[in-house]
Amino acid sequence: MRPYVGVLGMRPRTARVKGDMPHLFDPLVIGDLRLPNRAWLSPMCQYSVDAHDGVPTDWHLVHLGSRAAGGFGLVMSEATAIAPEGRISLRDTGLWNDEQERAWARIVDFVHGQGSAAGIQLSHAGRKASTPPMLPGVDLRGSVPESEGGWQTVAPSALAVPGQATPRELPLAEIGQVVEQFRDAAARADRAGFDVIELHAAHGYLLHQFLSPLSNHREDAYGGSFNRRIRLVLEVVEAVREVWPVGKPLFVRLSATDWIEGGWDLEQSKALGQELKRRHVDLIDVSSGGLLPAQITAEPLYQVPFAHQVRFGAGLPTSAVGLVVSPAEADGIVAGGDADAVMLGREALRHPYWPQMAARSLSQPTQGLVPDPYFRSTPRD
């Protein structure tokens, strides 16, 4: 396969000279954290059958632990709710009480033991909450009614996702409570030992709902102009930074575009990125879509150009996502200057030891990627 060498058929103006360009298995230092490589596990909801009241279980230990053993430099948890009503479904994990904090600490300890950094994605689903879990045989249409364990959803405006229940518009006082819930979850993440927090402001969840004019029709201080629509995201970042140690990286996941005319778009993402940089966000995890149904041609690497544009438009490191499969593609994204790291999702589910395979494919040593018991039993690279 021909190596991937950057979007738009050329390397960015700031690309390093040959021999000095970073590659997929070069370490990356962000704040006080040294990440051993730039192949990272993307956050992916598990909807584990044995997860109750937001508490991660042995399934989450095995799911995340196996990817750490597989060599991913950063292992990100799934979207983890900051409050019960912030869960996407009843089977989502959370971080709003002591039991959840203790359960996460056990998982973090194992991930660290495999040489990987541990990250957690903090989220509030807003109007996309109280939905059926994405499991085989489950009808995913509509919202779960309160009589069956669901709950009243909230949003910036009383506008429903097509086919789901109409949310309640958040009053000003409750917006402040959401900020405090993010702050509290961040403090718990620190006590649990996480190395990285990612704030989920993408894929149509609550923070994204405030960003987009398609879902935010407010006429107060949190709606209307660009500066008002980004206000909640900035307040959450500032609150989290008050309790999250300065040397620990803080990421934000953004949908670079809604893929719908009149919605959130790339230029607004770059402008928000500049504001995030001023507030000591360390990296933007660049995705797209998810707010409303849209015409999207999902093909390999289709989201990499967004990571490239946000990286240079905001002046912040980015990670790239979106059907990245081959080692050559992932390495080319980093070497081409389009992003500083690559998040793998579906491919990591299919191949939990993908980094080890990728290192061999790229003629990189696998020591440090292979668990010691395995390394001693296999030929040296």
DOPA-559827 format. One record per residue (C-alpha): residue number from 0; residue in one letter; x, y, z. Coordinates in Angstrom, 3 decimals. Each point is the difference from the previous one (the first is absolute). Layout:
BEGIN
<r pos="NUM" code="A" px="X" py="Y" pz="Z"/>
...
***
This chain:
BEGIN
<r pos="0" code="M" px="0.000" py="0.000" pz="0.000"/>
<r pos="1" code="R" px="1.246" py="3.444" pz="-0.938"/>
<r pos="2" code="P" px="0.741" py="2.005" pz="3.181"/>
<r pos="3" code="Y" px="-2.406" py="2.800" pz="0.864"/>
<r pos="4" code="V" px="1.832" py="3.350" pz="-0.241"/>
<r pos="5" code="G" px="-2.412" py="2.674" pz="1.127"/>
<r pos="6" code="V" px="-3.283" py="1.538" pz="-1.034"/>
<r pos="7" code="L" px="-0.531" py="2.063" pz="-3.125"/>
<r pos="8" code="G" px="2.885" py="-1.790" pz="-1.712"/>
<r pos="9" code="M" px="2.688" py="2.007" pz="1.767"/>
<r pos="10" code="R" px="1.663" py="0.438" pz="3.347"/>
<r pos="11" code="P" px="-0.782" py="3.056" pz="2.112"/>
<r pos="12" code="R" px="2.433" py="2.923" pz="-0.099"/>
<r pos="13" code="T" px="1.169" py="-0.744" pz="3.533"/>
<r pos="14" code="A" px="0.857" py="-3.655" pz="-0.618"/>
<r pos="15" code="R" px="3.419" py="-1.000" pz="1.278"/>
<r pos="16" code="V" px="2.854" py="-0.891" pz="-2.289"/>
<r pos="17" code="K" px="0.547" py="-3.647" pz="-0.751"/>
<r pos="18" code="G" px="1.662" py="-1.734" pz="2.900"/>
<r pos="19" code="D" px="-1.519" py="2.380" pz="2.519"/>
<r pos="20" code="M" px="-3.685" py="-0.783" pz="-0.594"/>
<r pos="21" code="P" px="-1.847" py="-1.832" pz="2.794"/>
<r pos="22" code="H" px="-1.361" py="-3.461" pz="-0.677"/>
<r pos="23" code="L" px="-2.689" py="-2.197" pz="1.491"/>
<r pos="24" code="F" px="2.324" py="-1.699" pz="2.475"/>
<r pos="25" code="D" px="1.837" py="3.096" pz="1.130"/>
<r pos="26" code="P" px="-0.914" py="1.132" pz="3.531"/>
<r pos="27" code="L" px="-2.078" py="3.116" pz="0.525"/>
<r pos="28" code="V" px="0.406" py="2.257" pz="3.041"/>
<r pos="29" code="I" px="-3.057" py="2.024" pz="1.033"/>
<r pos="30" code="G" px="0.367" py="1.914" pz="3.235"/>
<r pos="31" code="D" px="1.614" py="-2.308" pz="2.526"/>
<r pos="32" code="L" px="-1.208" py="-3.127" pz="-1.817"/>
<r pos="33" code="R" px="2.238" py="-1.976" pz="-2.332"/>
<r pos="34" code="L" px="-2.098" py="-2.173" pz="-2.275"/>
<r pos="35" code="P" px="2.018" py="-2.958" pz="-1.332"/>
<r pos="36" code="N" px="-1.492" py="0.191" pz="-3.501"/>
<r pos="37" code="R" px="-2.676" py="1.750" pz="-2.061"/>
<r pos="38" code="A" px="-2.316" py="-2.950" pz="-0.666"/>
<r pos="39" code="W" px="-2.867" py="0.531" pz="2.440"/>
<r pos="40" code="L" px="-3.229" py="-1.812" pz="0.830"/>
<r pos="41" code="S" px="-3.036" py="2.112" pz="-0.840"/>
<r pos="42" code="P" px="-2.844" py="0.269" pz="2.543"/>
<r pos="43" code="M" px="-2.708" py="-2.554" pz="-0.830"/>
<r pos="44" code="C" px="-3.153" py="-0.674" pz="2.021"/>
<r pos="45" code="Q" px="-0.302" py="-3.618" pz="1.098"/>
<r pos="46" code="Y" px="-3.599" py="-0.263" pz="1.298"/>
<r pos="47" code="S" px="1.183" py="-2.886" pz="2.181"/>
<r pos="48" code="V" px="-2.833" py="-2.261" pz="1.092"/>
<r pos="49" code="D" px="1.298" py="-0.148" pz="3.580"/>
<r pos="50" code="A" px="0.549" py="3.762" pz="0.436"/>
<r pos="51" code="H" px="-2.406" py="1.503" pz="2.539"/>
<r pos="52" code="D" px="-0.298" py="3.547" pz="1.314"/>
<r pos="53" code="G" px="2.976" py="1.146" pz="-2.047"/>
<r pos="54" code="V" px="2.549" py="-2.300" pz="1.669"/>
<r pos="55" code="P" px="2.641" py="-1.464" pz="-2.354"/>
<r pos="56" code="T" px="0.441" py="-3.761" pz="0.323"/>
<r pos="57" code="D" px="2.362" py="-2.823" pz="-0.873"/>
<r pos="58" code="W" px="-1.104" py="0.412" pz="-3.613"/>
<r pos="59" code="H" px="1.468" py="3.510" pz="-0.047"/>
<r pos="60" code="L" px="3.156" py="-1.251" pz="1.700"/>
<r pos="61" code="V" px="0.480" py="-2.652" pz="-2.682"/>
<r pos="62" code="H" px="-1.027" py="2.248" pz="-2.908"/>
<r pos="63" code="L" px="2.325" py="2.857" pz="0.965"/>
<r pos="64" code="G" px="2.677" py="-2.201" pz="1.548"/>
<r pos="65" code="S" px="0.393" py="-2.133" pz="-3.108"/>
<r pos="66" code="R" px="0.633" py="3.086" pz="-2.129"/>
<r pos="67" code="A" px="2.578" py="1.195" pz="2.508"/>
<r pos="68" code="A" px="1.669" py="-3.401" pz="-0.196"/>
<r pos="69" code="G" px="-0.249" py="0.334" pz="-3.775"/>
<r pos="70" code="G" px="2.232" py="3.070" pz="0.058"/>
<r pos="71" code="F" px="-2.295" py="3.004" pz="-0.461"/>
<r pos="72" code="G" px="1.810" py="3.025" pz="1.405"/>
<r pos="73" code="L" px="-3.179" py="1.546" pz="1.381"/>
<r pos="74" code="V" px="-3.065" py="-2.036" pz="0.945"/>
<r pos="75" code="M" px="-3.145" py="2.131" pz="0.114"/>
<r pos="76" code="S" px="-3.117" py="-1.078" pz="1.858"/>
<r pos="77" code="E" px="-3.415" py="0.256" pz="-1.562"/>
<r pos="78" code="A" px="-2.195" py="3.088" pz="0.355"/>
<r pos="79" code="T" px="-0.428" py="0.101" pz="3.775"/>
<r pos="80" code="A" px="-2.928" py="1.950" pz="1.378"/>
<r pos="81" code="I" px="0.444" py="2.763" pz="2.555"/>
<r pos="82" code="A" px="-3.514" py="-0.565" pz="1.385"/>
<r pos="83" code="P" px="-2.697" py="-2.718" pz="-0.222"/>
<r pos="84" code="E" px="-2.067" py="2.046" pz="-2.454"/>
<r pos="85" code="G" px="3.106" py="0.535" pz="-2.141"/>
<r pos="86" code="R" px="0.242" py="-3.658" pz="-1.022"/>
<r pos="87" code="I" px="-0.780" py="-0.986" pz="-3.557"/>
<r pos="88" code="S" px="-1.626" py="-3.187" pz="1.294"/>
<r pos="89" code="L" px="-0.525" py="-1.827" pz="3.280"/>
<r pos="90" code="R" px="3.109" py="-2.066" pz="-0.772"/>
<r pos="91" code="D" px="2.427" py="2.892" pz="-0.316"/>
<r pos="92" code="T" px="2.816" py="0.537" pz="2.459"/>
<r pos="93" code="G" px="0.096" py="3.010" pz="2.307"/>
<r pos="94" code="L" px="2.238" py="1.925" pz="2.348"/>
<r pos="95" code="W" px="-2.231" py="1.765" pz="2.486"/>
<r pos="96" code="N" px="0.422" py="-2.142" pz="3.161"/>
<r pos="97" code="D" px="2.580" py="-1.785" pz="2.117"/>
<r pos="98" code="E" px="-0.826" py="-3.519" pz="-1.197"/>
<r pos="99" code="Q" px="0.625" py="0.977" pz="-3.603"/>
<r pos="100" code="E" px="3.216" py="1.780" pz="0.955"/>
<r pos="101" code="R" px="1.343" py="-3.114" pz="1.753"/>
<r pos="102" code="A" px="-0.938" py="-2.238" pz="-2.937"/>
<r pos="103" code="W" px="1.776" py="2.290" pz="-2.459"/>
<r pos="104" code="A" px="3.113" py="0.147" pz="2.210"/>
<r pos="105" code="R" px="0.359" py="-3.792" pz="-0.265"/>
<r pos="106" code="I" px="-0.146" py="0.193" pz="-3.806"/>
<r pos="107" code="V" px="2.435" py="2.917" pz="-0.139"/>
<r pos="108" code="D" px="2.498" py="-1.932" pz="2.126"/>
<r pos="109" code="F" px="-0.083" py="-2.920" pz="-2.438"/>
<r pos="110" code="V" px="0.393" py="2.249" pz="-3.058"/>
<r pos="111" code="H" px="3.004" py="1.670" pz="1.623"/>
<r pos="112" code="G" px="1.467" py="-3.406" pz="0.754"/>
<r pos="113" code="Q" px="0.121" py="-0.725" pz="-3.729"/>
<r pos="114" code="G" px="1.925" py="3.188" pz="-0.743"/>
<r pos="115" code="S" px="-2.899" py="1.987" pz="-1.477"/>
<r pos="116" code="A" px="-1.488" py="3.316" pz="1.069"/>
<r pos="117" code="A" px="-3.636" py="0.004" pz="1.113"/>
<r pos="118" code="G" px="-2.527" py="2.562" pz="-1.185"/>
<r pos="119" code="I" px="-3.671" py="0.586" pz="0.717"/>
<r pos="120" code="Q" px="-2.547" py="1.746" pz="-2.184"/>
<r pos="121" code="L" px="-2.453" py="1.997" pz="2.121"/>
<r pos="122" code="S" px="-3.380" py="0.595" pz="-1.572"/>
<r pos="123" code="H" px="-3.607" py="1.077" pz="0.366"/>
<r pos="124" code="A" px="-2.312" py="-1.373" pz="-2.686"/>
<r pos="125" code="G" px="-2.602" py="2.768" pz="0.272"/>
<r pos="126" code="R" px="-2.919" py="-0.624" pz="-2.350"/>
<r pos="127" code="K" px="1.631" py="-3.219" pz="-1.269"/>
<r pos="128" code="A" px="-0.245" py="-1.608" pz="3.454"/>
<r pos="129" code="S" px="-2.488" py="-2.651" pz="1.183"/>
<r pos="130" code="T" px="0.351" py="-2.095" pz="-3.158"/>
<r pos="131" code="P" px="0.037" py="-3.785" pz="-0.395"/>
<r pos="132" code="P" px="3.481" py="-1.540" pz="0.203"/>
<r pos="133" code="M" px="1.550" py="-0.904" pz="-3.341"/>
<r pos="134" code="L" px="-0.186" py="-3.767" pz="0.347"/>
<r pos="135" code="P" px="-1.020" py="-2.808" pz="-2.395"/>
<r pos="136" code="G" px="-3.763" py="-0.365" pz="-0.214"/>
<r pos="137" code="V" px="-0.735" py="3.312" pz="1.727"/>
<r pos="138" code="D" px="-2.244" py="2.476" pz="-1.804"/>
<r pos="139" code="L" px="2.068" py="3.192" pz="0.011"/>
<r pos="140" code="R" px="-2.842" py="2.263" pz="-1.072"/>
<r pos="141" code="G" px="-1.445" py="2.524" pz="2.396"/>
<r pos="142" code="S" px="0.697" py="0.695" pz="3.672"/>
<r pos="143" code="V" px="-0.435" py="-2.262" pz="3.005"/>
<r pos="144" code="P" px="-3.103" py="1.173" pz="1.906"/>
<r pos="145" code="E" px="0.218" py="0.823" pz="3.691"/>
<r pos="146" code="S" px="-2.282" py="-2.987" pz="0.742"/>
<r pos="147" code="E" px="2.757" py="-2.283" pz="-1.334"/>
<r pos="148" code="G" px="2.925" py="1.657" pz="1.773"/>
<r pos="149" code="G" px="0.528" py="2.974" pz="-2.296"/>
<r pos="150" code="W" px="-0.036" py="3.647" pz="0.990"/>
<r pos="151" code="Q" px="-0.855" py="3.503" pz="-1.182"/>
<r pos="152" code="T" px="2.804" py="1.273" pz="-2.212"/>
<r pos="153" code="V" px="1.368" py="3.541" pz="-0.042"/>
<r pos="154" code="A" px="1.476" py="2.235" pz="-2.686"/>
<r pos="155" code="P" px="0.786" py="3.633" pz="-0.785"/>
<r pos="156" code="S" px="-3.405" py="0.234" pz="-1.714"/>
<r pos="157" code="A" px="-3.120" py="-2.160" pz="-0.045"/>
<r pos="158" code="L" px="0.867" py="-1.466" pz="-3.395"/>
<r pos="159" code="A" px="-0.042" py="-3.763" pz="-0.449"/>
<r pos="160" code="V" px="2.291" py="-2.249" pz="-1.985"/>
<r pos="161" code="P" px="-2.293" py="-1.484" pz="-2.680"/>
<r pos="162" code="G" px="-1.791" py="-3.010" pz="1.440"/>
<r pos="163" code="Q" px="0.962" py="0.692" pz="3.619"/>
<r pos="164" code="A" px="-1.771" py="1.650" pz="2.910"/>
<r pos="165" code="T" px="-0.096" py="3.782" pz="0.216"/>
<r pos="166" code="P" px="2.529" py="1.241" pz="2.576"/>
<r pos="167" code="R" px="-0.595" py="2.592" pz="2.691"/>
<r pos="168" code="E" px="1.816" py="3.298" pz="-0.533"/>
<r pos="169" code="L" px="2.673" py="0.512" pz="2.643"/>
<r pos="170" code="P" px="-0.631" py="3.078" pz="2.153"/>
<r pos="171" code="L" px="2.977" py="2.176" pz="0.902"/>
<r pos="172" code="A" px="0.293" py="-1.417" pz="3.528"/>
<r pos="173" code="E" px="0.282" py="-3.546" pz="-1.305"/>
<r pos="174" code="I" px="2.664" py="0.969" pz="-2.526"/>
<r pos="175" code="G" px="2.128" py="0.976" pz="2.985"/>
<r pos="176" code="Q" px="-0.670" py="-3.417" pz="1.525"/>
<r pos="177" code="V" px="1.286" py="-1.694" pz="-3.173"/>
<r pos="178" code="V" px="3.244" py="1.965" pz="0.294"/>
<r pos="179" code="E" px="0.365" py="-1.133" pz="3.618"/>
<r pos="180" code="Q" px="-0.690" py="-3.625" pz="-0.975"/>
<r pos="181" code="F" px="2.830" py="0.112" pz="-2.543"/>
<r pos="182" code="R" px="2.264" py="1.530" pz="2.656"/>
<r pos="183" code="D" px="-0.857" py="-2.708" pz="2.527"/>
<r pos="184" code="A" px="0.524" py="-2.802" pz="-2.521"/>
<r pos="185" code="A" px="3.402" py="1.444" pz="-0.917"/>
<r pos="186" code="A" px="1.072" py="0.012" pz="3.640"/>
<r pos="187" code="R" px="-1.093" py="-3.629" pz="0.298"/>
<r pos="188" code="A" px="1.922" py="-0.874" pz="-3.169"/>
<r pos="189" code="D" px="3.138" py="1.456" pz="1.555"/>
<r pos="190" code="R" px="-0.465" py="-1.978" pz="3.215"/>
<r pos="191" code="A" px="-0.593" py="-3.171" pz="-2.038"/>
<r pos="192" code="G" px="3.402" py="0.499" pz="-1.622"/>
<r pos="193" code="F" px="-0.949" py="0.907" pz="-3.566"/>
<r pos="194" code="D" px="2.716" py="1.726" pz="-2.035"/>
<r pos="195" code="V" px="-2.260" py="1.713" pz="-2.550"/>
<r pos="196" code="I" px="-3.496" py="1.477" pz="-0.018"/>
<r pos="197" code="E" px="-1.862" py="0.478" pz="-3.255"/>
<r pos="198" code="L" px="-3.129" py="2.173" pz="0.063"/>
<r pos="199" code="H" px="-2.579" py="-1.269" pz="-2.481"/>
<r pos="200" code="A" px="-1.260" py="2.978" pz="-2.008"/>
<r pos="201" code="A" px="-0.778" py="-1.993" pz="-3.149"/>
<r pos="202" code="H" px="-2.450" py="-2.474" pz="-1.549"/>
<r pos="203" code="G" px="-3.139" py="1.885" pz="0.956"/>
<r pos="204" code="Y" px="0.352" py="-0.262" pz="3.780"/>
<r pos="205" code="L" px="-0.752" py="2.848" pz="2.383"/>
<r pos="206" code="L" px="3.068" py="2.199" pz="-0.485"/>
<r pos="207" code="H" px="-0.274" py="-0.392" pz="-3.773"/>
<r pos="208" code="Q" px="-3.722" py="0.808" pz="0.243"/>
<r pos="209" code="F" px="0.916" py="3.368" pz="1.501"/>
<r pos="210" code="L" px="2.593" py="0.652" pz="-2.721"/>
<r pos="211" code="S" px="-2.218" py="-0.573" pz="-3.016"/>
<r pos="212" code="P" px="-2.622" py="2.542" pz="-1.106"/>
<r pos="213" code="L" px="-2.064" py="-2.948" pz="-1.245"/>
<r pos="214" code="S" px="-0.625" py="-1.208" pz="3.560"/>
<r pos="215" code="N" px="0.509" py="3.208" pz="1.988"/>
<r pos="216" code="H" px="-2.799" py="2.533" pz="-0.494"/>
<r pos="217" code="R" px="0.509" py="1.783" pz="3.317"/>
<r pos="218" code="E" px="-0.241" py="3.774" pz="0.220"/>
<r pos="219" code="D" px="1.934" py="0.421" pz="3.250"/>
<r pos="220" code="A" px="3.723" py="0.022" pz="0.842"/>
<r pos="221" code="Y" px="0.431" py="-3.578" pz="-1.276"/>
<r pos="222" code="G" px="-1.551" py="0.337" pz="-3.466"/>
<r pos="223" code="G" px="-0.053" py="2.039" pz="-3.152"/>
<r pos="224" code="S" px="3.460" py="1.303" pz="-0.877"/>
<r pos="225" code="F" px="3.101" py="-2.163" pz="-0.323"/>
<r pos="226" code="N" px="1.442" py="1.365" pz="3.254"/>
<r pos="227" code="R" px="-3.181" py="-0.844" pz="1.888"/>
<r pos="228" code="R" px="-0.333" py="-3.495" pz="-1.470"/>
<r pos="229" code="I" px="3.572" py="-0.916" pz="1.013"/>
<r pos="230" code="R" px="-0.443" py="1.398" pz="3.517"/>
<r pos="231" code="L" px="-0.986" py="-3.278" pz="1.685"/>
<r pos="232" code="V" px="2.932" py="-1.915" pz="-1.502"/>
<r pos="233" code="L" px="2.421" py="2.671" pz="1.202"/>
<r pos="234" code="E" px="-1.537" py="0.068" pz="3.490"/>
<r pos="235" code="V" px="0.317" py="-3.775" pz="0.238"/>
<r pos="236" code="V" px="3.641" py="0.142" pz="-1.104"/>
<r pos="237" code="E" px="0.775" py="2.695" pz="2.564"/>
<r pos="238" code="A" px="-1.761" py="-1.905" pz="2.796"/>
<r pos="239" code="V" px="1.800" py="-3.237" pz="-0.842"/>
<r pos="240" code="R" px="3.365" py="1.753" pz="-0.136"/>
<r pos="241" code="E" px="-0.587" py="1.272" pz="3.554"/>
<r pos="242" code="V" px="0.135" py="-3.579" pz="1.332"/>
<r pos="243" code="W" px="1.951" py="-1.857" pz="-2.702"/>
<r pos="244" code="P" px="3.774" py="0.325" pz="0.642"/>
<r pos="245" code="V" px="1.755" py="2.390" pz="-2.347"/>
<r pos="246" code="G" px="2.491" py="-2.656" pz="-1.114"/>
<r pos="247" code="K" px="-2.730" py="-2.473" pz="-1.012"/>
<r pos="248" code="P" px="-1.232" py="0.320" pz="-3.587"/>
<r pos="249" code="L" px="-3.523" py="1.228" pz="-0.703"/>
<r pos="250" code="F" px="-1.534" py="-0.942" pz="-3.355"/>
<r pos="251" code="V" px="-3.245" py="1.101" pz="-1.638"/>
<r pos="252" code="R" px="-1.770" py="-2.056" pz="-2.656"/>
<r pos="253" code="L" px="-1.703" py="2.146" pz="-2.626"/>
<r pos="254" code="S" px="-2.190" py="-0.765" pz="-2.967"/>
<r pos="255" code="A" px="1.739" py="2.242" pz="-2.518"/>
<r pos="256" code="T" px="-3.211" py="0.319" pz="-2.006"/>
<r pos="257" code="D" px="-3.648" py="-1.014" pz="0.227"/>
<r pos="258" code="W" px="0.081" py="-0.750" pz="-3.757"/>
<r pos="259" code="I" px="-3.170" py="2.144" pz="-0.244"/>
<r pos="260" code="E" px="-0.264" py="3.502" pz="-1.427"/>
<r pos="261" code="G" px="-0.561" py="2.562" pz="2.734"/>
<r pos="262" code="G" px="1.413" py="-2.246" pz="2.698"/>
<r pos="263" code="W" px="3.294" py="-0.204" pz="1.861"/>
<r pos="264" code="D" px="2.875" py="0.033" pz="-2.480"/>
<r pos="265" code="L" px="3.751" py="-0.156" pz="-0.440"/>
<r pos="266" code="E" px="0.607" py="3.740" pz="0.314"/>
<r pos="267" code="Q" px="-1.842" py="0.104" pz="3.310"/>
<r pos="268" code="S" px="1.983" py="-3.030" pz="1.181"/>
<r pos="269" code="K" px="3.272" py="1.760" pz="-0.747"/>
<r pos="270" code="A" px="-1.166" py="3.138" pz="1.796"/>
<r pos="271" code="L" px="-1.119" py="-2.019" pz="3.024"/>
<r pos="272" code="G" px="3.342" py="-1.813" pz="-0.057"/>
<r pos="273" code="Q" px="1.785" py="3.313" pz="0.419"/>
<r pos="274" code="E" px="-2.124" py="0.741" pz="3.079"/>
<r pos="275" code="L" px="0.691" py="-3.477" pz="1.384"/>
<r pos="276" code="K" px="3.720" py="0.544" pz="-0.424"/>
<r pos="277" code="R" px="-0.216" py="3.185" pz="2.083"/>
<r pos="278" code="R" px="-1.631" py="-2.057" pz="2.741"/>
<r pos="279" code="H" px="2.755" py="-2.621" pz="0.097"/>
<r pos="280" code="V" px="-1.633" py="-2.772" pz="-2.000"/>
<r pos="281" code="D" px="2.845" py="-2.165" pz="-1.295"/>
<r pos="282" code="L" px="-1.493" py="-1.869" pz="-2.971"/>
<r pos="283" code="I" px="-3.148" py="-0.109" pz="-2.121"/>
<r pos="284" code="D" px="-1.318" py="-3.418" pz="-0.971"/>
<r pos="285" code="V" px="-1.577" py="0.804" pz="-3.364"/>
<r pos="286" code="S" px="-3.057" py="-1.893" pz="-1.180"/>
<r pos="287" code="S" px="-3.152" py="1.163" pz="-1.811"/>
<r pos="288" code="G" px="-3.767" py="-0.339" pz="-0.227"/>
<r pos="289" code="G" px="-2.418" py="-1.598" pz="2.421"/>
<r pos="290" code="L" px="-2.307" py="2.929" pz="0.733"/>
<r pos="291" code="L" px="-2.701" py="-0.851" pz="-2.545"/>
<r pos="292" code="P" px="-0.313" py="-2.425" pz="-2.912"/>
<r pos="293" code="A" px="2.207" py="1.252" pz="-2.839"/>
<r pos="294" code="Q" px="1.386" py="-1.078" pz="-3.349"/>
<r pos="295" code="I" px="3.502" py="-1.255" pz="0.826"/>
<r pos="296" code="T" px="2.195" py="-2.099" pz="-2.258"/>
<r pos="297" code="A" px="1.910" py="-2.053" pz="2.533"/>
<r pos="298" code="E" px="3.118" py="-1.314" pz="-1.697"/>
<r pos="299" code="P" px="3.514" py="-0.758" pz="1.256"/>
<r pos="300" code="L" px="1.704" py="3.097" pz="1.446"/>
<r pos="301" code="Y" px="-2.984" py="2.235" pz="-0.790"/>
<r pos="302" code="Q" px="0.393" py="1.961" pz="3.244"/>
<r pos="303" code="V" px="3.773" py="0.520" pz="-0.145"/>
<r pos="304" code="P" px="-0.303" py="3.322" pz="-1.910"/>
<r pos="305" code="F" px="-1.994" py="1.393" pz="2.932"/>
<r pos="306" code="A" px="2.775" py="-0.895" pz="2.440"/>
<r pos="307" code="H" px="2.488" py="1.688" pz="-2.333"/>
<r pos="308" code="Q" px="-2.049" py="3.195" pz="-0.283"/>
<r pos="309" code="V" px="-0.725" py="0.263" pz="3.723"/>
<r pos="310" code="R" px="3.644" py="-0.730" pz="0.868"/>
<r pos="311" code="F" px="1.259" py="2.986" pz="-1.974"/>
<r pos="312" code="G" px="-3.054" py="2.212" pz="0.419"/>
<r pos="313" code="A" px="-0.046" py="-0.280" pz="3.790"/>
<r pos="314" code="G" px="3.712" py="-0.438" pz="0.588"/>
<r pos="315" code="L" px="-0.584" py="-3.080" pz="2.140"/>
<r pos="316" code="P" px="1.001" py="-3.651" pz="-0.331"/>
<r pos="317" code="T" px="-2.744" py="-2.242" pz="-1.359"/>
<r pos="318" code="S" px="-0.818" py="-3.669" pz="-0.244"/>
<r pos="319" code="A" px="-1.580" py="-1.436" pz="-3.138"/>
<r pos="320" code="V" px="-2.789" py="-2.558" pz="-0.232"/>
<r pos="321" code="G" px="-2.177" py="-1.511" pz="-2.690"/>
<r pos="322" code="L" px="0.465" py="-3.447" pz="-1.526"/>
<r pos="323" code="V" px="3.767" py="-0.085" pz="0.460"/>
<r pos="324" code="V" px="1.003" py="-3.607" pz="-0.604"/>
<r pos="325" code="S" px="3.502" py="-0.572" pz="-1.326"/>
<r pos="326" code="P" px="3.290" py="0.743" pz="1.802"/>
<r pos="327" code="A" px="1.270" py="1.887" pz="-3.051"/>
<r pos="328" code="E" px="-3.057" py="2.280" pz="0.059"/>
<r pos="329" code="A" px="0.317" py="0.666" pz="3.731"/>
<r pos="330" code="D" px="3.721" py="0.690" pz="-0.249"/>
<r pos="331" code="G" px="-0.540" py="2.258" pz="-2.999"/>
<r pos="332" code="I" px="-2.544" py="2.108" pz="1.883"/>
<r pos="333" code="V" px="2.583" py="0.750" pz="2.683"/>
<r pos="334" code="A" px="3.008" py="0.313" pz="-2.312"/>
<r pos="335" code="G" px="-1.980" py="2.178" pz="-2.413"/>
<r pos="336" code="G" px="-0.791" py="2.492" pz="2.756"/>
<r pos="337" code="D" px="-3.762" py="-0.451" pz="-0.216"/>
<r pos="338" code="A" px="-0.342" py="-1.009" pz="3.658"/>
<r pos="339" code="D" px="2.219" py="-0.751" pz="2.971"/>
<r pos="340" code="A" px="-1.620" py="-3.354" pz="0.768"/>
<r pos="341" code="V" px="-2.527" py="-2.454" pz="-1.408"/>
<r pos="342" code="M" px="-3.053" py="-1.329" pz="1.843"/>
<r pos="343" code="L" px="-1.095" py="-3.476" pz="-1.080"/>
<r pos="344" code="G" px="-3.529" py="-1.252" pz="0.649"/>
<r pos="345" code="R" px="-1.472" py="-2.835" pz="-2.049"/>
<r pos="346" code="E" px="3.426" py="-1.265" pz="-1.006"/>
<r pos="347" code="A" px="0.997" py="-0.175" pz="3.673"/>
<r pos="348" code="L" px="-3.103" py="-2.071" pz="0.724"/>
<r pos="349" code="R" px="0.943" py="-2.436" pz="-2.741"/>
<r pos="350" code="H" px="3.704" py="-0.041" pz="0.907"/>
<r pos="351" code="P" px="0.721" py="0.825" pz="3.659"/>
<r pos="352" code="Y" px="3.709" py="-0.557" pz="-0.625"/>
<r pos="353" code="W" px="0.050" py="2.278" pz="-3.048"/>
<r pos="354" code="P" px="3.041" py="2.055" pz="1.164"/>
<r pos="355" code="Q" px="2.169" py="-3.120" pz="0.129"/>
<r pos="356" code="M" px="-1.027" py="-0.949" pz="-3.537"/>
<r pos="357" code="A" px="0.496" py="3.587" pz="-1.157"/>
<r pos="358" code="A" px="3.479" py="0.218" pz="1.473"/>
<r pos="359" code="R" px="1.086" py="-3.121" pz="-1.836"/>
<r pos="360" code="S" px="-1.555" py="1.291" pz="-3.224"/>
<r pos="361" code="L" px="1.899" py="3.276" pz="0.376"/>
<r pos="362" code="S" px="3.270" py="-1.760" pz="0.973"/>
<r pos="363" code="Q" px="-0.128" py="1.444" pz="3.498"/>
<r pos="364" code="P" px="1.114" py="-1.906" pz="3.121"/>
<r pos="365" code="T" px="-2.819" py="-1.560" pz="2.009"/>
<r pos="366" code="Q" px="1.753" py="-0.027" pz="3.362"/>
<r pos="367" code="G" px="-2.142" py="2.056" pz="2.348"/>
<r pos="368" code="L" px="-3.093" py="-0.806" pz="-2.067"/>
<r pos="369" code="V" px="-0.087" py="-3.717" pz="0.770"/>
<r pos="370" code="P" px="-0.751" py="-1.100" pz="3.601"/>
<r pos="371" code="D" px="3.073" py="-1.498" pz="1.648"/>
<r pos="372" code="P" px="-1.381" py="-3.577" pz="0.174"/>
<r pos="373" code="Y" px="-0.712" py="0.122" pz="-3.740"/>
<r pos="374" code="F" px="3.235" py="1.736" pz="-0.910"/>
<r pos="375" code="R" px="2.126" py="-2.628" pz="1.725"/>
<r pos="376" code="S" px="-1.851" py="-2.709" pz="-1.928"/>
<r pos="377" code="T" px="0.351" py="1.456" pz="-3.489"/>
<r pos="378" code="P" px="2.984" py="0.748" pz="-2.240"/>
<r pos="379" code="R" px="1.677" py="3.349" pz="0.567"/>
<r pos="380" code="D" px="-0.612" py="2.728" pz="-2.576"/>
***
